[in-house]
């Protein structure tokens, strides 16, 4: 049994998803970015660009927030995926996420606006509550 197969076994990945993961893993050769001891920023970068989730979503979610240096809302993975990938590419290449509180606030605002636009286009109700800390 290969190291990749053992990893998938430990995560309970079976069936068709297992075969898809093994095929995806093979293309990375010695770059085993999905392993738990890898720098989370590396995991975030590669997982964001891989169509199948190779581990635990909550671990990936924490890793992408670390890479980008800001909160990442779950709707961004679905409705703002291209923008998220571009932001991650910048953070990966230059090894820096957001660079200021102002930029962090702007990214959060952009995220909320993209959700509002999506909801309007799809005629979906949206409730937004502002929380002041």
C-alpha positions as CSV (number, residue, x, y, z in Angstrom):
1,X,0.0,0.0,0.0
2,X,1.4,3.4,-1.0
3,X,1.8,6.4,1.3
4,X,-1.0,8.2,-0.6
5,X,-3.3,5.2,-0.1
6,X,-2.6,5.2,3.7
7,X,-3.3,8.9,3.8
8,X,-6.7,8.4,2.1
9,X,-7.5,5.5,4.4
10,X,-6.7,7.6,7.5
11,X,-9.2,10.2,6.2
12,X,-11.9,7.7,5.2
13,X,-11.8,8.5,1.5
14,X,-13.1,5.6,-0.5
15,X,-14.7,4.7,-3.8
16,X,-14.7,7.0,-6.7
17,X,-13.4,9.9,-4.6
18,X,-10.4,7.8,-3.6
19,X,-9.5,7.1,-7.2
20,X,-9.9,10.7,-8.1
21,X,-7.6,11.7,-5.2
22,X,-5.0,9.1,-6.1
23,X,-4.9,10.5,-9.7
24,X,-4.6,14.0,-8.5
25,X,-1.9,13.1,-6.0
26,X,0.1,11.3,-8.7
27,X,0.5,14.5,-10.7
28,X,2.3,16.3,-7.8
29,X,5.1,13.7,-7.5
30,X,7.2,14.4,-4.4
31,X,5.1,17.6,-3.5
32,X,2.9,16.1,-0.8
33,X,1.1,19.3,0.1
34,X,-1.9,17.5,1.5
35,X,0.1,15.9,4.4
36,X,-0.8,17.2,7.9
37,X,2.8,18.4,8.7
38,X,3.1,20.6,5.6
39,X,3.0,24.4,6.0
40,X,-0.7,25.4,6.0
41,X,-0.1,28.1,3.4
42,X,1.3,25.5,1.0
43,X,-1.8,23.4,1.6
44,X,-4.1,26.4,1.1
45,X,-2.4,27.4,-2.2
46,X,-2.4,23.9,-3.8
47,X,-5.8,22.8,-2.5
48,X,-7.5,26.0,-3.8
49,X,-6.3,25.1,-7.2
50,X,-7.3,21.4,-7.0
51,X,-10.9,20.5,-7.8
52,X,-11.2,17.7,-5.3
53,X,-10.8,18.3,-1.5
54,X,-7.9,16.2,-0.3
55,X,-8.5,16.4,3.4
56,X,-10.6,18.2,6.0
57,X,-12.4,21.3,4.9
58,X,-12.0,23.1,8.3
59,X,-8.2,22.6,8.1
60,X,-8.2,24.0,4.5
61,X,-10.4,26.9,5.5
62,X,-8.0,27.8,8.4
63,X,-5.1,27.5,6.0
64,X,-6.5,29.8,3.4
65,X,-7.2,32.4,6.0
66,X,-3.6,32.2,7.1
67,X,-2.3,32.5,3.5
68,X,-4.5,35.5,2.8
69,X,-4.3,37.1,6.2
70,X,-8.0,37.7,6.4
71,X,-11.3,36.1,7.1
72,X,-12.5,34.0,4.2
73,X,-16.3,33.4,4.1
74,X,-17.5,30.0,2.8
75,X,-19.6,31.6,0.0
76,X,-16.3,32.8,-1.5
77,X,-15.3,29.3,-2.4
78,X,-18.4,29.0,-4.6
79,X,-19.3,32.4,-6.0
80,X,-15.9,34.2,-5.9
81,X,-13.6,31.3,-6.6
82,X,-11.7,33.1,-9.4
83,X,-11.1,36.2,-7.3
84,X,-10.0,34.0,-4.4
85,X,-7.6,32.1,-6.6
86,X,-6.1,35.4,-7.8
87,X,-5.7,36.7,-4.3
88,X,-4.1,33.4,-3.2
89,X,-1.7,33.5,-6.2
90,X,-0.5,37.0,-5.1
91,X,-0.2,35.8,-1.5
92,X,1.8,32.7,-2.6
93,X,4.1,34.4,-5.0
94,X,4.9,37.4,-2.8
95,X,4.6,35.4,0.5
96,X,2.2,38.1,1.9
97,X,-1.5,38.2,2.4
98,X,-3.3,41.5,3.1
99,X,-0.9,44.2,4.2
100,X,-3.1,46.4,6.3
101,X,-6.3,46.6,8.3
102,X,-7.7,48.8,5.6
103,X,-7.0,46.2,3.0
104,X,-8.5,43.5,5.2
105,X,-11.7,45.5,5.6
106,X,-11.8,46.2,1.9
107,X,-11.6,42.4,1.1
108,X,-14.3,41.7,3.7
109,X,-16.5,44.4,2.1
110,X,-15.8,43.0,-1.4
111,X,-16.8,39.5,-0.2
112,X,-20.1,40.8,1.3
113,X,-20.8,42.8,-1.9
114,X,-20.2,39.7,-4.1
115,X,-22.7,37.7,-2.0
116,X,-25.3,40.5,-2.2
117,X,-24.8,40.6,-6.0
118,X,-25.1,36.9,-6.3
119,X,-28.3,36.8,-4.1
120,X,-29.9,39.6,-6.2
121,X,-29.0,37.9,-9.5
122,X,-30.5,34.6,-8.3
123,X,-33.5,36.2,-6.5
124,X,-32.4,34.7,-3.2
125,X,-33.2,36.4,0.1
126,X,-30.2,37.6,2.1
127,X,-30.0,38.7,5.7
128,X,-27.0,40.7,6.7
129,X,-26.3,41.6,10.3
130,X,-23.6,44.0,11.2
131,X,-21.7,43.2,14.4
132,X,-19.7,45.9,16.1
133,X,-16.9,44.7,18.2
